[in-house]
Structures are given as C-alpha cells and as structure tokens.
Amino acid sequence: MMTSICIVHQNIRWIHGYNPRVGVINLNQQGSSTALYAAGNCAVLYNWSLNTMMILQGHKHMVTCISSDSEGKWLVTADTGPENVIIIWDSTDYFPQKTIFNPHGNVKLAKVVISADAKFLLSLGYQDKATIYWWIWSYGLDVPHASLEVDIPKGSVIDMSFNPNNTQQFLLMTKHDIWIGISAKIFVMERGLLKETNDYELKIRMIDRKRCLEHGILTCFTFVKDTGQVLAATSRGSVLVYGYTIEYNTNVDMKNYENLRYIKGLKVEPRRINVINCIDGVIVTGNSAGEIHFYDSQMKLLYWVHGFTVDSVKGISFNISPRSYITLNPKCNKICPCWEQVVVEEDPETSVPRQKLLKKALPTDATTADKPFLVRDFIVCTHNQGVGFVDFVTEKLVTILDSKTSHALSLSVHPEKTFLCVGYNEGTIELVNYVQHKLFIRINLRDHYKVVIPPKEDSIKGDMGVTRPQLSVTCLKYSPSGMHLACGLDTGQLIFLHPTTINVLTEQPFRDTLYAIIQIDYSPDSRTLALADKNRTVFVYKFDCDAHKWWFVGKHRAHYKDITSIFFLPIQNANGDYKLFSLGIDRIMVEYNIGESCDEYLEVLSLDRVDQCAVPLCGMYWPNNTELDLETHRNDLPMILIANDEHKYKIVNYATTMTLSTILGPRYENPVCRMQLITKSQEEGEAQYLLFATKNIIGLQKIPLDGNPWKHTAILGHPVQILEMCYREDSGTLFTIGAKDNCMYQWAANFRSVETTTKMGGSDLDPYYCLIENGRPGWLFNEIRDLFYYIQILCQGTFSPSMRRVSDFIPIDSMPDLMRALGYFPSEYEVENLLVEAKYKVYQRFPSTEIDFDEFVKLYLNHRPAFCDNFRKIRNAFRHFAVMENNKLTINREDFIEILNSNGERFPLELSWYLLSILNGHSFEDRAAMTEGDFSFLPQKITLEELASNLMGIQDVDILSEQYSVRDSQGSQQTVSSESEEI
C-alpha cells in the first residue's frame, strides 16, 4: 500500500486533524482561502473552499514550528528531535527550496521564524543556555551567518519574532521579560579606517521593567507599525507598552534598539489575553473567554465581535491582502437592481476588484462618531472547537477544521460504506466520511454515561450535581459484515454502537474485566467476538440472531505475559465455531475451544510454545498456495504467519506447532508488529501483498515471502508510533493513527512501485547480494562458495582416491555444519527448523535430500540473525545470571557449569568439559593428561571479558565493557529475561 511512498510525493491522500500547539497561518490572498498548519510530521496547505489539501512531507519528527513571510510566498516548517531539519518551501509550486539539516547540531530545535521580507531566518535551540542562530537562507549555506548565546534557561522562550517594520530587529519573550535583538555587519579598524566586513553579529539586551503581580506573566506580543512600540499581553488581561519615547509619537526612529524601554502597563480586559496582533492600524486581542476586541494605537476600545462566541481564543491570523472595498449608500438602504450596475474599479494596491459594501450593513465602532469599522477577514483558533474563518462584515464564523485536540487511540473502517470511526482518549468517538473528508457525527461517551445527582433536600439553590466518568476509547472494530461496531474502553467496559450512526446500542455495558481492552477481533461470519485486555485475558462473546443481542461466553487467562495478537481463522472446528488463537510475549500460542465453553469459562484446546527465543509480535491466517501440483505438493496445510522481534517471518503449522519456513522480514529499526494480507485485482489475475507496519513505518511486501529485500517498500508512517491501521481493499486506502497525535492519515495505494522495485532487484541471487557483506565480489560470498564445494569433498571422503565430482548440490544433512562454518551457530531447535524447511520447502509431500547453491544462500540469509547483535544477547544473558562483586559482574565456575547443564538445550557434563577444554585452547594431548570432568582450567570467577575473549574468541575487548546501559543491552521490544530465558 505504501509502495509509492518512497517515490511519489502525493502519497498521503488526506490528514484529518491538526496540531493545535503549532497554530494556523492564514494564507488567504485574493480569495484563495488557504490555511497552513501542522499535522503530525507534515505541514498542510488546506483550501477550505475547494476542500483540497496539499501535504508537505519531509520531516522525521513532529512538526513543531511553522512560519511564513508577509506575502505568504515563502513557508518555513521545522521539527524537533534527533536529525531535525528546517525546510523553506515555495508556496507557488510547493517545492522545498532549502533544507537545513541539524541546524543546531545535536541540540533539539525549539523555535524558528522567518522575517516579513523573507530574507532572514531565526532559529532557537537550547544547550546549557538558549542559542540563537541567524541565517540569510537564500545564500544556501548550511551554517548560520551569526549566532549568539543568551542567558535564558532552557525552555523559557515562549515566543519570538522579527520586527515586520525593521527586519534587522527581532524579539524574544519569556514569561517575565522581553529581549530585543539586532543583526548587523561587523566593522573592523584597518589602517585607521573603519571598514565593513561580510560577517554579521547579533546583539541582544533584556528590557528592564518593574514586575507587578497585578499584570501576571507575559503571554504574547506584537509590533505596532506607526509608533514603533511593542505591546505585550499578560495572563491577567493587561497590556504592557514598550516604546522608544515616553510620549505617544508616530514615525519614531527604531534603528537604535538600545532606546527601547518599558513605558507602562494597562489593564484592558478581565481575562487572560492569549493573542495580540496589529493589523490595519488597529490592535486586536483574543482572550480565554472567547472574546475578540479591537483597540486603536492608544489602546482605546473601538469594537468587539458580537456575532459569535467560542470557548477560548488561542490564535488569530488575518488575510494577507488588505480589504479592498467601496461603500455604497443607496436611498433604499438595500441591495436593489441598480446595485449590479455600479462599476467597480480595481484597488491599485492589491490589483483586485473592490468589494461592494452597503453602508448600513457595515459594523460601526464604539466612538461617539459611530464610524464604520472594517478590518480584514481572519482565522480564529479555539481551544476545543476547531478552527474557523470569520467574515468580519457579517461576523459569520465558518468552521474549517472541526477536530478534537485529544489524542486518537483507535480506529476502524466500515467494510462497505465510506465511514471511518475514530476514538479518542477523552471519550469522544467520531464518524468520518473519508471520501468527502467531512465529519458525519461525533458523540461523547462521558456525556452519555454521566450521572446526574439530584439536589439535597436542605439545598437552598437546588443545584444538581453531574458526574462524568473518565473514559478513553482504546479499541474500535467493525465486523466483516459491517453490521456490528464494538467499542472497548480503558475501564474494561465493552459497548456496541450502531455502525452508521454510532448511537449506543448497549443499554448496560459489558463489565467482564476491570482492565483496558487492547484488541478486538470478529469471526468471519461476524457472529463471534473475541477481545484481549491488559491483564492478559481473552474474552469471547456471541451474537444471538433471534434476540439481536450479544451475550458473554467466557474468559480465560492462559498467558503469563502480555498478549500481542488475537485472531480468528477462516476455518471451523467440528462443532461449527471458528478457530481462535492468541499469541503472547511469553512465546505461547493458545487455541481456544469456543464450542465447549460454558459457565463463563473459556476452554483451551491447546497451549504450545511457538518459538525458542523470539517473541511473536503479531499473527494471522496464512493461505495455502493453490497453484502448485497436487501430486507433489500439499494445499491443505494448517498455517499461520507470525512476525517476531528478530525481524523474521515464520510460517507455522498450528496443528503441530512446527515451523515450516523462516523468512527474513524488513530490516528497519523496529520489527514488524502489524500485518494484513491484501489482494489487488489485475487484468492477468489477482496479486497478493502483505501490508505491514513496524513501530513507526508502514510498507508493502510482494507475495510470496522469500526474504528478497527488493520486494518491499516502506515509509515513515508516524513520527512516534503507529497505534492502529486499517485498510479498505476496494478503494486501496489505508488509515493510520499515531501515538501522542490527534491526526488520522489517509494513504492512497500505489502497487506499481513495489512491482518496480522487485524488477529492479533482478532475479536468482541478484537481489540477495545486498544482504551479503561487500556483495558478490566480497569475501563472505567467496567464503560461502568455497565452503559449499568443500562440503562436497567431505561428503565424498577426504582421502578418497577416486575422481572428485563437483555439482551444484550438497546433502541437506550437511547444512548445519556449513552454517556454523560461516559464523551462524543455530541451536538444535533452529537446526530442526532449518532441515524441515530445506526438505519440504513448506508444501512438498516428499522430502528432498539435496539442496542447490542458490537455495542454500537464501536459507542462510533468512535464518541467520538479521543484525549482528548476537553479542548484545550474550551480554544480556550474562547480566541475568551474574552477580555484582567489586563493581564487576561475575559468575562462579560451578554456577557456570550448572547453567550449561540445566538451562535451555542442556549440555551433558562430559560434553561441557570436552567443548570448554577445546575453547580454552587445550590440545588432544593436554586433554589426555587431564582428568575428565575437572574444570579447574577455568577461572574461579568468570567475567564477561573472560567469557568473550578466552572462550568465545572475541578479540575486540573494547566492546566487552560491563558498564553498559540497560537501553543498549536490550534489543527493540526485547527484555533481558526474554533473551536469557533459554540460555
């Protein structure tokens, strides 16, 4: 699905939601009706009139800063985190004109702004103190032109901006102070003359003022064009005035930033002012009560918005172009036929036709003159009511972004209708039409289950109390038929909603657990539902078709560690119920017998360990290959596909728990933890693909699975973690949500790119050479080839006088020794899986006895560890069994021998003595002189260095330090105990 993701820019079809912390920038110019905002790791240009969206991709982390110049031509986006970037975009073609990688080195980026004339860029990062970088970005340099360290504590700067009237100036604001800075060229004395250089420097100073508790803390600021003043709003409704002169003057010289000082503080509103701006010669403020006020340059109230109210104003962004209008005052005081006959001229400043306005319909200010009052239209950002566009003349608020600010936790798509259901952590559920990109309906479960407490008899006021439960929607799932919609809550309650109106159908929620519901799955006939909670318990419910109600069948806690996957198979048991399986971090696969369950007890049909050391992260039904010859191959094998934390896929026979095939999975930072088999209809037939997701990456893999790294493509899905994904096969659309994010991504499928990359990889062994060190001409491939032919010599007899015959085949039974010669040391369990796969190749009825070179190379690459992190596992296992003595981890010699003899694949005492003596460097003659079973050649206290260097032969002693971090010692999604359990 995500195949085109790494090739085509327009791969995200739509993003539902936005990041309210970053804000929204109004780019409405000459009726373009466009807004810029951040959504996840993308920036979005949304045209709300046309309902179209242009998505700007290129960030690895959450976009935390957006900015634009005064004309809206140049846009800036930035993220924070490791490998953060600043990208400058041209809004005319949406192409990135400049990308600055790691602008502050290893320091996270805090804020970025661009000047009004788009010449300069200012970035802020924190080391020990705040560091400011000043860029002339159009020069194309990757280093700043000037930098300055400011004595401001980390995280203290809440806002910063260039002076739009003098872009050489900039301003930083903390909660209590304002810092004014300037950029200028450096002058040097040369031969007694002051000479200008091409280097720049930054100067900054804090403006002193006497703090007053009545004003509160600073929240926002703005520059006033005519007077050169800086107005800073506070949390208690005051406006602090900073200016170059004490008197009110216009056309003030602003070149000398040293003259800017604190003038006075004015109490203008009773509420917290969240935004203050200067536009069209007036000052506008928005406060926490949702009020918007307009003042003149002397902070005298001129107007306030009457036509609408919001919960709280978080941001205001005005149109780029000033309003061009002509006022008409017909005698009839209404729009009449002569209205259309009025010839409208173009505004010389904006080059657009003037807007015709009826004088009587214009707003008037609060002065005694009752003058018409007009400013530009604007966008207002609210606390929890979305983003709206305001037509100032009519004071009509049109919602353009109607989405909640809480994080999304679950989603599910209707199998037939164009509905998508999204659940949030504050108990809200939204039903979205993903074709029209519109919100259909929203309900709040906290309001639905609120408890109204009647007033007490002795109450004077008679007020009723209302208690709303704290609910989060942790799981949503549509049934395959689309007739049912299940909703799981963090309180353990299970409710059922109407699939197309999301009305609550359950009179009383099912309360069979007190723990959060994490997974829900339906049987193929939609009549049985299974769920898993955080307490490692599986629950089953059935639908009564006669009573049209769900009833509880039973529950069972068969896992002793967290459940990672629960799924039905499209195969029925003898009693007619579909097979239900669960997988857990404990490496246990459990099959449940639903038909034999009774008295709220869920029967377990089988409980088997599915792997020796790898942790299964997800599982699914795996179909047989129906195109094989039935005389030599089987097509009735009971199989499931499991993805584990070792970056491997495993095809397992669930009837015998035998691993039929081990396939190398996508080798990204994290292993595959979600997958879904999808089918695409083509002219020549149907093609199957595996849609997969790792922790934060989504991708598509072509079937059949064979370890070919060219048969899958992927892209970053969400910056933090992918919480849920679902796919609509008929429209080729994937939906995903991420952790700590309220945005839902809608991806467009493009299967052509995965076909293209598959062809680019080549055939035979060509696509596998990239998995071998230095490729085909490298030493490892030559070693594989030489040892492959050396095995043939050994099988024919080392001292045989007959003529040697070299072929492309070796006996399958010799494969384990060849693997060990190549540096991969499989356990006995892995050897058994390796031999079974080589003999039967999953589907063969009769075992093979030989394997050719190409098949051996593929088996070797698929079965060996995906990454060279074996020593990490050894360190973790050593740490598990060792004890701390004198700040060193050690194991007693006797305990070490006991570990080998009693844990995992046990070694007999004689074999342990024999192998350890060889590893310790003793020859045959030395062993003959030694007493069998005497381990005195080992040190009494075995350290990690001793184990690795003397016994295992690892010469790089620098990596053997025992003072390693726990984070470094643990692989992705692995624990020390899980890695060492089988040692």
N, C-alpha and C positions, 0 to 999 in steps of 0.2 A: 504494500500500500504506500509506504513511504518511499518507494523506489526512486521517484523523480526528485526526491527531497534534496539530494546532494547535487542535482544537475539543474533543475528548473527552479527559478526564483519564486514563481507563483504556486507554491505547493500548499500553503495554508489557505483554504478557501474562506474561512471566516473565524473571527475570535469573538466570543460572547463574553463581555465583561471588560473591565479596565482596572488599572491600579490607581485607586483614589489618592494615595500618598504622593504620587508624582504630579497630579494635576492635569488640566486640559488647556491647550493653547488654541485660541480661536484664529483660524486662518481664512475666515470668511472675507473674501475680497471680490467686489463686483458681482455679488450673488453666487459665489462658488459654494457656499455653505459647507465648508470643510473644517474639521477639527483634528488636532494632533493630540494623541495621548499614548500612554504606555500600557501594555498588556503582556504580562509575563516577561519573556526575554525578547519581545518585539515592540516596535513602535507602530502605531496605526494611524493612517490618514483616512478618516471616515467622512464621507459625504452623506449627510443625513437626508438630504432632499432626494437624491437618487438611490439611496440605500446601497451604496457601493463602498468598498473598502480596499485600500492599498496597504499591504503589510510590509514593513521594513524589517528585514531579517539580517542578522549578522552578529548578534550578541550571544555570549555563552551563559551569562547570568541575568538576573532580573534587571530590567532597565529601570534605573533609579533617578535619572535626570533627563529632562528634555528641555530644549530652548530653541528660540528662533530669532531672526533679526526683525527689524521693524516692518519690513515689507513681506515677510513670510516666505522669502525665496530660499533662504538657507536654514536648514534644520539641523539640530545637534541632538544626538542621543548618546547616552553613556550608561554603563553598568558598573557594578562594584563586585569585587571578589578577585580571586586569582585569575590572571590573564585577562584583566578588564581592558576595555577599549573605549575610545571616543570616536564616533563616526559623524562626519559632516555630510549631509545629504543635499542634493539639489532638488527642490520640490517641483521643478518643471518636468524632469524625467525620472525622478525617484531613484537616481543613481548615486552611490556613495562617492563623493569627490575626494575625501581624505579620511584615512583611518589611522588613528594614533594608538599603537599597541603599548600597553603597560605605561601610561603617561607618567605615573609616579613610581615606576619600578615595582617593587614587591608590596607597596603600600596600597591599600584599598582606596578607591576613588570616592570622595564624599559628595562633591558638587561640581557642576560645570555650567557655565553660561557663555553666551555669545553676545557681542556688542550689537547695538542697534544698527550700525552701518556694516555689520558682518565682517569687519576687518580683524577683530581680536577675539581671542578665546581665553577664558579664565577658568582654571581648574583648581580644586582644593583637595588635599589629602592630609592625613594625619600620621605623623611618625611619633616622636615624643611631643611635638607641638604641631600646630597647623602649618602646612606648607602650601604656598600659593605658587602656581606656575602660570605664566603669561605667554601666550602664543600668538604669533602672526601666522595663522594656519595656512594661508594661501601660499606661503613660501615653500611649503612641502617638507619642512624639516621635522624630524622625529624627536627633537629636543626643544625645550622651551627657550624663548628668547630672553626671558628673565624669570627669576624665582626669588622668593622671599619666605623666610621662616618667621612666623608671628607667634608671640607668646599667648596663645589661646589654647586652653585644654582640649583634649580630644572630644569630638562630638558636640562642641559648644556652638559652632556656627549654625544658625537656623535659616539664614537667608543671605544671599549675596547677588549683586547685580552691577552692571555697568551703568554709568550715568548716560541716559539716552541723548542728552544735550551736549555732553562732552565725553566722548568715549575713551579719553585718556584716563578718566577717573573711574573708580569702582568703589563699592562699599560692601563691607561685611557687617553682619548684625548677629550678636549673641543675645541671650535673654536679658542682659543688663546693659550692654554697651554697644556703641556703633564705632566702627573703624573705617576711616576714609583713606583711600589709597590712590596713587597716581603712577602712571608709567611714563618714562621719559628717557631720552637718549643720554648716554654718558658723555660728558665733556672732560677732556684732559688738557693739561698745560703742556704745550710743545713750543720750545724756543720763546717762552714768554707770552705766547698767544694761547687763548682758549680755543681748542679745536674740537669739533663734533665728531664722534665716532659712530660706527654702525652697531654698537652694542647698546642694550637697554638695561635699565634698572627699575626696581619697584621701591616706592616709598609709601609708608603707611603709618598712621597715628590714630590713637584712640581719642575720641572726643569726650572730654571730661564733663560730667554733669553731677549734680547733687541728686542722689537717689531718693525717691519719695515712695513710701509704701502705698499711698493713695493711687498711684498710677499703675502699679503692678509690674509685670515683666513685659518685655518687648515681644511683639508677635509678627510684625510685618512693617515694611517701609515703602516709600515711593519718592521719586524726584519730581519737583514742581518746575515746569519749564520756564515760566516767565520770571519768577523770583529767585530761582536757583536754590530754593530751600529743599530740605529733606524732612519729610513728615514720617514719623514712626508711631505706629499704633500700639496699644498695650492691651493687656488682658483684662483691664478694668474700665475699658471704654474711653481712655484718654488718648490724645494725640500730642506727641512731643515734637516741637518745632526746632529744627536746626537750620541756621542761616549764616550768611556772610555779613549781614548788618542787623543791628537790633531793630531798626525801623523797617517798616514794610516798604520795600522798593522793588521796582521791576528793572529788567535789563542789568542785572548785577554781574560784575566780573567774577567768574568762577574759576579762573586759572590757578589762583593761589589756594591750594587746598588747606593750607595752614590757617586760613582765616575762617574756616567753617567751625561754628561753635553752637553750643546749646543756648536756645533763646528762652523758651518757656514751655509749659505743659498745659493743655486744655482738656477739660472734662467735657466730652461731646455726647457720649452715649452711656447708658447704664449697663450695657452688656459688653462681653469680650469682643473686640474687633479682630476678625480673622484675616481680613484682606483690606488693603487700602491702595487706591490707584489714582493716577492723574490722567484725565482724558478730556479732550475738547475744552480745556480751560477750567474744568471743574474737578473737584476731589470726590471720589466715590468710596464708600466703605460698606462692608458686609459683616454682620456680627453673628454671634452664636444663637440669636433668637430668630434668625432667618430674615432680618430686616436689611434693606439696602437704602442708604442715604446718600444724598448729593449735597456738596458744600461748595462755596466759592473759594477762591485762593486765600481768603482770610478766615476760613473755617466757619462761615456763616451758613446756616442751613438754607438750602434752596428748594430741595424736593426730596420726597421719599416715595418708594414704589408702593402702590396701593393694590394693584390688580391681582396679586398672588402672594402666597406665603409658603415658605419652605421650613424644614426643621432647623437647619443651620447653614449659613453661607460659608463654604470652605474656599471658594475661589471665584474670581470674576475675570473674564477675558473678553475684551471688546473687539469688534470687527477691525480689520486692518485699515480699510479705507474710511475716511470720514463721511458722514451722511451728506449726500447731495440732494437738495430738495428745493422746491418752490412752494410758497404758501399762497393759497387761493382763498378768497373770501367772497363767494357768490352771495347775492342778496337772499336767495332762497335758503342759504345755510345748509345745503345738502348737495349730494352728488347728483347732478342733473345731466340731460343730454349735451348741454354746452360744455360739460366737463371734458369730454373727449376731444373737443375742438381746440382746446388750449395747446399751443405749440410749446414743447419742452425743449430747452436748449441743453447742450452738454456742459457739464461742470468743467471749467478749464484746469482744475487741479487733478481731478480723478478721471477725466475723459469719459464719463458715463452720463447718460441722461439723468436729469434731475427728477427726483421723486415728487409727485404732486400730492400735496397735503392740504386738507381742509382746515382752515384756521380754527374753526370752532371745535374741531376734534382733537386739537393739539393739547398736550399737558401744559399746565402753567405752573410757574414757580411760586414760592411761598412769600415773595416780596409784596409790598403794597401795590406795586405797579402791575402785578398779575401778568407778567410777561410770558410768552410761550417758552417752554423749556424742552430742548431736544438734544439728545446725545446719540451716539451710535448704538446699534443693537449689540447685545452681548450674550455670552455664555455664562451661566452660573452653575457652579459645582456645589452640591449639597452634601450633608453628612450621610444620609441613608435613603435619599430619594432620587439618586441618579444625577444626571447632568441635563440641563435644559437650556434651550435657546429662547431669548427674550426679545420680542418685537417691542421696542420701547414706546412706540406711538400708541399701540393698543394695550401695552402691558400684558401681552399674552405669553404665557410660558408653554413651550412645546418641549416635551421630554425627548431627548435624542439618545440618551444612554440610560436605560432603565435596568439597572443591575445592582445587586446587593454587594456590600463591601466585605461580607464574611467569606471565609474560605470554603471552596467546594470540596466535598468529601466523597460524593458518589454520583454516578450517572448510569443511565440505561436508555437504549433507543428502542422505539416500538418496531417490531419486525415487519409491519405492513404500512402503517401510517407515517406521516412525516413529523412525528413527535419525538422529542428528546426530553427526558426527565432528569433534572439535576437537583441534588440535595446538598444542603449547606450545614455548617457546624452550628448555626444558631436556630436550627429547627425549621428552616424555610425550604420549600420544595417548589421548583419552577418547571413548567411545561412549556417548551420552546418549539416553535415550528422552524426546523432547521433549513427548510427551503426558502421560506420568506424571511428568515432571520428576524423573527419577531417573537416577543414573549406572549404566550397564549393565556396563561393563568399562573397565579402564584398563591400559595397557601402557607400559613404559618402554623405549624403543629403546636407551638407553645400557646398560641391563642385558642386553638381548637380544644386543647386539653386543660385550659385554665380552670381554676376553681374559684368560684365566687362565694365569698364568706359573708353571710348576712350580718347586718349591724347588731350589736348587743342591745338588749332591752333598755339598759340605762344610758345608751349613747345619746348625746344631745344632738349632734349633727346628723346622725343616721347614715354615715358613710359606710358603704360596703367595701370589704377588702377583696382584692383579686390576687391570686397566687398563680404564677405561670411556671410550669415545670421547666427545668433546664434540659433541653433535648437537643441532640445532634443527629442528623440523618447520616448514618455511617454506611448504609447499603441500600441500593435500589436495584430491582431486577424485573424486567418484563418476561413473561412466559413465552415459549416459542410460538404459541398460537396468538399471542397478543391479547388474550382475554383476561389476564391477571397481571397485576403490578404489586409486587411485595416491597415493603419498606421496613428496613431494620434500623433500630435506634441504638444509641450508645448506652441506654439504660437496659438493654436486653429485650425491649418490647418489639413485637412483630405486628405490623398492621398491614392491611391490604387496601389499596387505593383503586379508584376507577381508572382504567387505563387511558382514557381520553379526556377526562375532566379532573382527574386526581382528587376527586372527592373521597373522603374517608369512608370506607365501606364497613370497617370493623367496628362494631358497637363497643366492644371491650377488647383492648389489645391483648395478644397472647403474651403472658408473662412467665415463660418457662425457664428463663435464665435472668441473672442479675448482671451479666457481663455484656459488653458491646458486641453486636453482631458484625462480623467482618466479611463473611461470604455467604452468598445465596445462589443456589442453582436449581433449575427445574428439570424434571424428566422430559424426554422428547414428546410425550403426549400431554404435557402441561398439567397433569393431574397429581403429581407428587413434587413436593418441595423439600429441599434439604438446605440446612444452614449450619454455619460454624460460628462459635463465639470466641472471645479472647481467653476463655477458660478451657480451651482445648476440647470442647464438647461438640458433638454433632447432633442436630435435631432434625426430625422428619415430620412433615405434615402432609395430609392428603385432602383432596377436594371431593366433597360429596356432591355428585351431579344432581341428585334428587333434591337435596335441601339447599343446594347452592351455597354451601359453607365449607370452610376449611376446619379440619379437626386435627388435633395433636396425636401423632402415632407413638413417638417415644424418643429417647435421647440416650447417648452413651458417650463416655469419655474414655476412648481407647488409646489416646496419645498421652505421653508424659511430657512432651514439649509442644510448642506452638504448631497449629495446623497451617500448612502452606497452601493446600489446594483441596477442593472438594468438587466432585464432578460425577455426573451420570454417564453411563454408556448407552448407546442405542441398541442394547442387547438385553433381552428379558430373561429372567430366571424361570425355572419350571413353574413357579406359582404366578407368573404373569407380571411381576414387578420388575422394573428396570434396575440394572446393577448400579450400585452406588459405591464409590471409592473415596477415600481421603488419604492424603499424604501429609507428613509432618516433619519437623526438623529432627525428630528422633529417628528418621530414616525408615519409619514404619509405614507400610501400605495396608490399609484396613478396608475390607469389603464387608458391607452390611447386608443383612438379610431382612428386608423390609416386610416381606410377606409373613414371616414367622414372628414378627414383633408384636407384643401385646402388653397391656398394663403399663403403658408409658415407658416401656423398656425396649430399646432398640437392640435387636440381636446382631451379633457379629458373626459373619460367615467365615472369615479368615483374617489372620493378622500375621503379616510376614515382614521381615526386614528386606528392604528392596535394594539397599546398597551397603557397601562396607564402610566407606568413609565419606562419600559425597552426600551432601544434603539436598534432597529434592525440593525445588522451589515452586514447581507447577507441573501439572499433568493433564493429559487429555486423551480421548479415544483416538486410536491410530488405525486407519482403514488398511485393508489388505490391497495388494497390487493385483488387480483383476486382469491385467494384460499379459500375464505370464502363462507359459504352457502348463496345463494342469497335470500332465503326465509326469513332469519332473519337478513341479513346484506346487506349493500349497497356497490356497487363498482363503483358508478358514482359521487362520491363527488368531487367538485372542490377544490383542496387543493394545498397549497404551504407550504414549510418548511422554517421557519425563525429561525436564530440563533441570540440571543441578547446579550447584555453586562452583563446580570445577570447569565451567564454560563448556559443558558437554550435553549432548542429547543422548538419551538411552531409550531404545525400543525394547520394552519388557513384555514378556508373556505373563499376563496377570494370573493365568491359571497355575503356572508353575513357578512364577517369580524369577524365571531365568532371563538374563539379559541377552537379547538376540543380536543387538547391534549397539555399538558406541560410536557416536559421531561428534566430531569437533564442531562446537557452536560458534557464534560470532564472538570474536575476541576483543571485546570492549572493556572498559574499566570495570564494569559490573556484569555479572552473568545474566542470562535470560531468566526472567521471573514471571512473564506473562506471554501466552501464545494462543493463536487461534488459526485453525485451518480454514482457508477461504478458497473459493472456486471462481474462476472467470471463464465465461463462455466465449469461445472464439469460433472462427469460421471452420477451422480444422478440427474442432472438438473443444473439450474443456481442459483448462490448465489449472493446476493447484499450486497454491503458495502458502507459506507459513508466515503469518503476521506475528511478529514478536516484539517484546519490549523488555529492556533492561531497567535498571533503576531510573534512568533519565533519557534513554534513547529508544526510538521506535524504528522498526525496519521491516523489510520484507525479504523472504528467502524462497528461492525456487525449489520445488519438489522434483525429484527425490532428494532427500538429505544424504549427502555423501562427504561432507567436510570440505567441499570446494569453497574457498573464501571469496571467489568471484561471483557466487550465486546469491549473494545478499547485498543489499544496500541499506543504509540507515542514516538517520539524522537526529540531532538533539531535539527531543520532544518537549521537555520542560526543564527549566534550569535546576530545580531542586530534586524532585522525584515525581514519577508518574504514579498517581494514586489509582487510576482506573482508566480503562479504554474499552470501547465497544465499536463494532463495525457493522455497517449495513451493506450487505453483499450486492443488492440490486442496484444501488446507486454508487457503489465504490467509495463510500465515505467512512472515514474513521473519526471518532470523537475521543478526546482525551482531556483529563483534568490533572492538575499537578498539586503538589503539597505547598502549603503556605501561599495559595493563589486562589483568586476568585474567578479566574478566566477559564473558559472551556474552548479548546481548539477544535476546529472542524477542518480535517485534512481531505484533500482531493487525491484519489488514487490514480497512479500512472504506472501501469505494469511494464511499459515499454523499456524503462531504464534498467530494470533488473534483467530483462532479456538482453539488453545491450551489453551490460557488464558481464553477463555469462558468456556471451560470444567473444568479448574482448579477452576473457581469461584463457580461451583456447580449449583444446581437447587433450585427452590422455593425461599425462602428468604435468602438462604445461601450467595449469592453474595452481598446482600444489608447490611449485618451486619457490614461491614467495614465503612458504612456511618453513623452508629449509635454510639454515644459515648460509649466507652468500649465494643462495640459489643453486642452479645446476652446476656451474663451474666450481662451487665451493668445496671445502674439504669434507663436509658432512655427507654430501651426496656421493662423492667418490668413496667415502668410507662405507656407506650403505651398499654401494655396488660391489666393492671388493669383498666385503664380508658375505654378501649374498652368494657370490661364487665360491668363497672359501667354505661355506656350509655344504655346498655340493661336493667339494673334495672330501670333507669329513664324512659325509654320508656314504661316499664310495670307498672309504677306507684310506687312512692317511698314508699307510705304507703299501698300498696295493700296487703291484707291478703292471696291472692292466692299463690300457689307454684310457685317459680321462675323457669323460663326455660332459661338455658344458651345455646346459639348456637354460630356459627361462623359468624353470620351476624348481622349487625346493619342497621337501616334505613339510606338511603343516606342523607336525610334532616338533620340528626343529626351530619353530618361530620364537618360542620364549627365550632360548639361548641367544638367538640373533638379536632380539630386543635388548637383552642385558648387555651384549657386546657393544650396542650403540648407546648405552648410557641410560636406558629406561629399564628400571627394575620393578616389574609388576609383582604384586602379591599373588598368592596362589589363587585367590578369588578372581583377580584380574586375568590371570593366565587361563583359568577355566572359561571366562567370558570371551577371551581372545580366540581360543581354539574353537569354541562353539560357533562364533561368528565366521571364522575362516572356513569351517567345514560346511556349514549350512547356508551361509550368506542370507540369512533370515528366512527365506521362503523355500529353499531346496528340500526335497523329500529325502534324498540320499546324500550322505556326507561325501565331501571331496577329500582327497588325500594329499593333493599338491596345491601350491599357490604360486602364481607367477610374480615377476618383479614389480609390475605396476600395482597389483593388488596388495603386495606386501608393504610398499611405500605408503599407500593410502591407509592401511591398517596401523602402521607405525605412527603416522602423523595424527590419526584420530584417537589413538589410545594413549599416547604419551601425554604428560601434563601440558595444558595449554600454555602455561608460562613457566619460566624457570624459577619457581618459588618453592621447590622441594625443601631447601634448607630452612625456609621460614617455618614449614610444618615441623621439621625436626626440632627447631628451637622451641616451638610451642609445646611439643610433646616433652622435651627435656624439662621445660619450665613446669609442666604439670606434675612430673614425678619427682623433681629435685626439691631439696630443702636449702634454705639460706644459711650459710655458715661463713662468718667473716666477710660479709658483703659479697659472697660468691655462691652461686647455685651449684650444688654438688649432689652426687648420688653415690651411696656406699656400693662397694663392689658386690657384696652379697645381694643387695637390693636390685642392682642392675641385672644380675643373673636371674633373679626371681622374676623380674619384669619380662625378660625374654622367654622364660619358661611358662609363664602364667597368663599373659595377656595376648589378645589378638590371635594371629596364627602362630601358635606356640612352637618353640624350638625344644626338642629333647635336650637333656643336659649334655649328652655326648656330642650332639651336633653343635651345640652352642660352643663347647670347648674347642672343637675342631675348627669351626669357622673363625672364632675370635683369635685363635693362635695364628691362623693364616693372615688375618687382617693386621695382627700385631707384628708381622714380619718374620715369623719363625719358619724355618725351612723344614723339610721332611726329617732330616737328621735331628734337628732340635726337638721336634715333636716326639721322636722315638726315645729321646733321653728324658722326656718329661713324663710326669705321672698324669694319666688321663683323668680329667675332672679337677685338676689343680689349676685354679685361675689366679695364682699368685703373680703371673706375669702382668696382670692388670694392676693399676694403682689402687690403693685402698679408697681414695676419694676421686671419683671421676668427674671432671669438669666438662663443660661444653667444648672448650678448646681441645681437651684431651680426646674426647669422643670424635670430634670432627677431623682433627689433623692426624692423630696417630692411628685411629681405627678406620675412619672413612676416607682418609687420604685427601682431604680438602686442604690445599696449601695456602689459600688466601686467608691468613689469620685475621686480617683487619675486619672481616665481616662477622667474626665469631664473638664479638663483644657481648657479654651478658647484660650490659647496661643498655638494653634496647627498650623502646617504648612499647606499651601494650598495643597501641594502634598499629605500629609497624609489625608486630608479631601476629597480627590477625589478618587473614585474607578477607576479601569482601564477603559479607554475610556469613562469616565463619566465626566460631568461638574456639577458645583453647581446648575446652573439654571435648568438642565435637571432633577436633582434629586428632586429639591424642587418645581417643576412646579405644581405638583399635591397635594402638602401638603395643 
